[in-house]
Amino acid sequence: DDGIPVAGDVIAFDVGSQYAGQSISVNLTVTGAAARGFATLYACDQDRPDTSSLNYQAGQSIANGVITKVSAQGEVCVYVNRSAHVILDVFGVLPSR
């Protein structure tokens, strides 16, 4: 096992309880993909949306800026439909109303 998420995996990222229930701005990167696929970012306590956050090709390294909600536990999840490494960089939090 080389640690690479396989097709259909959901990876949970703990972004911190201080962001629970808020929206964050992230840079979602996929690299080393085994085949053409997509990744979807969402709050772990919500249903996975039907839309992708990032589409990728085999062997491609590609990034996309995404705004997503954070779960009540301070986590966001990434679903990958094809095997690929996932990198998540949080770079902002949107103010609560």
C-alpha positions as CSV (number, residue, x, y, z in Angstrom):
1,D,0.0,0.0,0.0
2,D,1.6,3.3,-1.1
3,G,-0.9,5.5,0.7
4,I,-2.5,6.8,-2.5
5,P,-6.3,7.2,-2.3
6,V,-8.0,4.7,-4.6
7,A,-11.1,5.1,-6.8
8,G,-14.1,5.9,-4.6
9,D,-12.2,6.9,-1.5
10,V,-13.3,9.7,0.7
11,I,-10.5,11.5,2.6
12,A,-11.3,13.5,5.7
13,F,-9.2,16.6,6.5
14,D,-9.3,18.1,10.0
15,V,-9.1,21.8,9.3
16,G,-9.7,22.8,12.9
17,S,-12.6,23.1,15.2
18,Q,-12.3,26.9,15.1
19,Y,-13.7,26.7,11.6
20,A,-16.6,24.4,12.4
21,G,-19.8,25.5,10.6
22,Q,-18.0,28.2,8.7
23,S,-17.0,28.5,5.0
24,I,-13.3,28.3,4.0
25,S,-11.4,29.0,0.9
26,V,-9.0,26.3,-0.1
27,N,-6.6,25.3,-2.9
28,L,-7.5,21.7,-3.9
29,T,-4.6,19.9,-5.7
30,V,-4.6,16.5,-7.3
31,T,-1.4,14.9,-8.5
32,G,-0.3,11.5,-9.7
33,A,-3.7,10.4,-10.9
34,A,-3.9,6.9,-12.3
35,A,-6.7,7.8,-14.8
36,R,-9.0,10.7,-15.9
37,G,-11.3,11.5,-13.0
38,F,-12.7,14.1,-10.6
39,A,-12.5,15.2,-7.0
40,T,-15.3,16.7,-4.9
41,L,-14.8,18.8,-1.8
42,Y,-17.6,19.1,0.8
43,A,-18.4,19.3,4.6
44,C,-18.0,15.8,6.0
45,D,-21.4,16.0,7.8
46,Q,-23.2,16.8,4.5
47,D,-24.2,14.7,1.5
48,R,-21.6,14.7,-1.3
49,P,-22.7,17.2,-4.0
50,D,-23.3,15.9,-7.5
51,T,-20.8,18.4,-9.0
52,S,-17.0,18.1,-9.1
53,S,-14.6,20.6,-7.6
54,L,-11.7,19.6,-9.8
55,N,-11.4,17.4,-13.0
56,Y,-8.0,15.8,-13.8
57,Q,-6.3,13.7,-16.4
58,A,-4.0,10.7,-15.9
59,G,-0.6,11.8,-14.5
60,Q,-1.7,15.4,-14.3
61,S,-1.0,17.8,-11.4
62,I,-3.7,20.4,-11.3
63,A,-5.2,22.7,-8.7
64,N,-8.4,24.7,-8.2
65,G,-9.7,27.2,-5.7
66,V,-12.8,26.1,-3.9
67,I,-15.0,27.5,-1.2
68,T,-16.7,25.0,1.0
69,K,-18.5,24.7,4.3
70,V,-16.7,23.0,7.2
71,S,-18.5,20.3,9.2
72,A,-19.6,20.8,12.9
73,Q,-16.5,18.7,13.8
74,G,-14.1,20.9,11.9
75,E,-13.6,18.6,8.9
76,V,-13.9,18.7,5.1
77,C,-14.0,15.6,2.9
78,V,-12.6,15.0,-0.6
79,Y,-14.1,12.3,-2.8
80,V,-11.9,11.0,-5.6
81,N,-13.5,8.8,-8.3
82,R,-10.1,7.7,-9.6
83,S,-6.9,7.0,-7.7
84,A,-4.9,10.2,-7.1
85,H,-2.9,12.0,-4.4
86,V,-4.8,14.9,-2.8
87,I,-3.3,18.1,-1.3
88,L,-5.5,20.6,0.5
89,D,-4.3,24.1,1.5
90,V,-6.6,26.3,3.5
91,F,-5.9,29.9,2.8
92,G,-8.9,31.8,4.1
93,V,-12.1,31.8,6.2
94,L,-15.2,33.7,5.2
95,P,-16.7,35.8,8.0
96,S,-19.9,34.5,9.6
97,R,-22.9,36.7,9.4
